[in-house]
Amino acid sequence: QVQLVESGGGTVQPGGSLKLACVGSESLGYYAVAWFRRAPGKEREGVPGMAVRGSTSSLDSVRGRFTISRDVAGNTFYLQMNDLKPADAAIYYCAAVFDPTQILTGDGLRRPTFYDRWGQGTQVTVSS
């Protein structure tokens, strides 16, 4: 079963950028993928998710600032985060689920219960 490893977290000032990467132990071409985050005292929330064929769904508060992308048929997907705000500070997790017939689309892409493969998490801190 695929394993996921994240990288790219760190500390940035407000307005800065970070790019997270999630590498799978095998090709993720038939997986729906997503990034989730959990801030202290808050529930886990799906940030953006991407279906097998490339459609995406993003949280309103990050739309236009965060972009999910993937290597087509490869084993890596990314989260580019621009114009970071203190409210974006959290532990970020990548997630994936095998979905060869693309059942998972739309807002379902950001529901954690649909995913069964998770990375270990990477800390993102936004502070001046």
N, C-alpha and C positions, 0 to 999 in steps of 0.2 A: 504494500500500500504506500502511496506517495507520502513523502515527508516534506515539510516546508521549513525553510530557514530564511529569516528576515535579516536585513542589514540596512544601515543608512540613518538610523536615528541619531539624535544629538541635541545640542542646544543652539538656538538661534535667537536673534533679536526680532522683535515685532517687525513685520514687513519683509523678513528674510525668507529663504527658500530651503527646502530639503527634498531629496529624492530617496524614497525607500525602495528596496528591491526584495523580492521574495523568490527564492530559487527552489524548485521542486526536484525531488530525487528521480523523476521521470518526466516525460513530456506532459504538458498541461493542455495540449491542444483540444481535448474533449472535456475539459473541466470548466465550469463556471468558477470565477475567482472574485475575490472581494477583499477590501480592507475594512477592518473594524477598529474602533478605539474605545478605550475606557478611561475616563478621568476619575480622580478620587471622588467618591461619594455619588457617582453617576452611573447609570446603566450603560452597558455596552451598546454602541450604535454603529450601524453600517455607514460607512463614509461614501465610497463609491463601490459599485459592483459591476462586473462585466460578464455578459453571457458568452457562450461558446462562439457564437457568430459575430460578436463584437459590440452588440448594443450595450448601453450602460445606464446606470441609475445612480444619481448622486443625492446626497443630503443637501437640503436647501442652503444651509449655512456655508457650505464649501463649494457650491456650484460656481464655476468661473475661476476658482482659485486652485482646486485640486483636480488632477487628471489621472485616471487609471489607464494603463497601457500594458500590452503584453507582446512578447515575441511570438509571432504566429507559428504555431506547431512546435514552439520551443518550450523550455521549462522555466521561464522567468517572467514575472510580471512586476509592474512598478506602480508607485504612487508619487507623482510629482506634486509637491505642495508649494504654492507660491503665496506671497502676501500673508504669511503666517501671523496669527493673532494669539494672544495669551489664552483665549478660550479653546484653541486647538491643542493645547498641551495635554498629553495623555500617553498611555501605552497603546501602541498601534500593533495590531495583529493582522497577518494575512490569513486567508482562508480559501479553501477550494472544495469542490464537490464534483464527482464524476457525473457528467450530464451530456452524454453523446447525442441525445435527441432534443436537446435544448428545451427542457421543460421549464427551467428557471429563467424568467425574464422580468423586466419591469421592477417594481418596488420589492418583489420577492428576492431580488439579488442582494438586498441589504438586510435580509432577515437571518440572524445567526443560526436559527434552528435548522436551516436547510443545509448547513455546511458541516462536514464531518472530518475535515483535515485542517489543522490549525498550526500556525507557527508559534514560536515561543514568546513573541512580543518584543518590541523595541521602543525605548522611551524617546518621546519627543518633548522637549522643553522649550517654551517660548518666553523669553525673559530679557528685559533690558538691564 
